[in-house]
Amino acid sequence: MTDKAADWALPIIGTIIKGKGNPPTTIPALTAKFKEAFADPNAKRAAARKIAALTQTTTTSEYVTEFRNLMAELDWNTEAYIAQFTRGLHWKVKELLSTKDNIPEDDLEAIFAASVKIDNTRRENKENRPKKVPAKAPITATTSTTTTRVRLSEDPNYVTPEERDRRRASGLCVKCGQKGHGIKQCPNGWKATIKEVAKIAEDESGKE
């Protein structure tokens, strides 16, 4: 024990032996007195700055551990510790903690334990939540009319309605595009299917 420490400790030891006064008789009380006498004031200010800036960025359990380590460098009262702890707590944990009426508002250890339990449960539920299945794109039904027109348009001999009107206006055969005869007298054969021929012929018969 150094001279400075001895000068501090001997009077306390003497008081304890004589049973006079109100000396610290437990390890925590003696440690607190020792820190009060020999703690670096700059270290205490640094710890105060760190705990004021501390916020939960990982699990609540890790946040509690960091908070405890800084508490060891400080001598705040319980109310101040609770206020600072809840201020840096993750907002979701803080929100759920506020709904727990059975947790004493002035019991720091109970608040530590409840916060850790809430966070663990929240993370477990998040991991077990069913994954969302991507919605399938709706299938658009194609009408029979559209299907027929697409199929006909793929045939090189298919005559579009616009071309039919043009040929009719020019006095040409709607079927082959030549002069001198109509669609019913057209000597040129169809290369389309029978159904396609019948459809076009039927349309033209109604217009002639």
Rosetta blueprint (number, residue, H / E / L):
1 M L
2 T L
3 D H
4 K H
5 A H
6 A H
7 D H
8 W H
9 A H
10 L H
11 P H
12 I H
13 I H
14 G H
15 T H
16 I H
17 I H
18 K H
19 G L
20 K L
21 G L
22 N L
23 P L
24 P L
25 T L
26 T L
27 I H
28 P H
29 A H
30 L H
31 T H
32 A H
33 K H
34 F H
35 K H
36 E H
37 A H
38 F H
39 A L
40 D L
41 P H
42 N H
43 A H
44 K H
45 R H
46 A H
47 A H
48 A H
49 R H
50 K H
51 I H
52 A H
53 A H
54 L L
55 T L
56 Q L
57 T L
58 T L
59 T L
60 T H
61 S H
62 E H
63 Y H
64 V H
65 T H
66 E H
67 F H
68 R H
69 N H
70 L H
71 M H
72 A L
73 E L
74 L L
75 D L
76 W L
77 N L
78 T H
79 E H
80 A H
81 Y H
82 I H
83 A H
84 Q H
85 F H
86 T H
87 R H
88 G H
89 L L
90 H L
91 W H
92 K H
93 V H
94 K H
95 E H
96 L H
97 L H
98 S L
99 T L
100 K L
101 D L
102 N L
103 I L
104 P L
105 E L
106 D L
107 D L
108 L H
109 E H
110 A H
111 I H
112 F H
113 A H
114 A H
115 S H
116 V H
117 K H
118 I H
119 D H
120 N H
121 T H
122 R H
123 R H
124 E H
125 N H
126 K H
127 E H
128 N H
129 R L
130 P L
131 K L
132 K L
133 V L
134 P L
135 A L
136 K L
137 A L
138 P L
139 I L
140 T L
141 A L
142 T L
143 T L
144 S H
145 T H
146 T H
147 T H
148 T H
149 R H
150 V H
151 R H
152 L H
153 S H
154 E L
155 D L
156 P L
157 N L
158 Y L
159 V L
160 T L
161 P H
162 E H
163 E H
164 R H
165 D H
166 R H
167 R H
168 R H
169 A H
170 S L
171 G L
172 L L
173 C L
174 V L
175 K L
176 C L
177 G L
178 Q L
179 K L
180 G L
181 H L
182 G L
183 I L
184 K L
185 Q L
186 C L
187 P L
188 N L
189 G L
190 W L
191 K L
192 A L
193 T L
194 I H
195 K H
196 E H
197 V H
198 A H
199 K H
200 I H
201 A H
202 E H
203 D H
204 E H
205 S H
206 G H
207 K H
208 E L
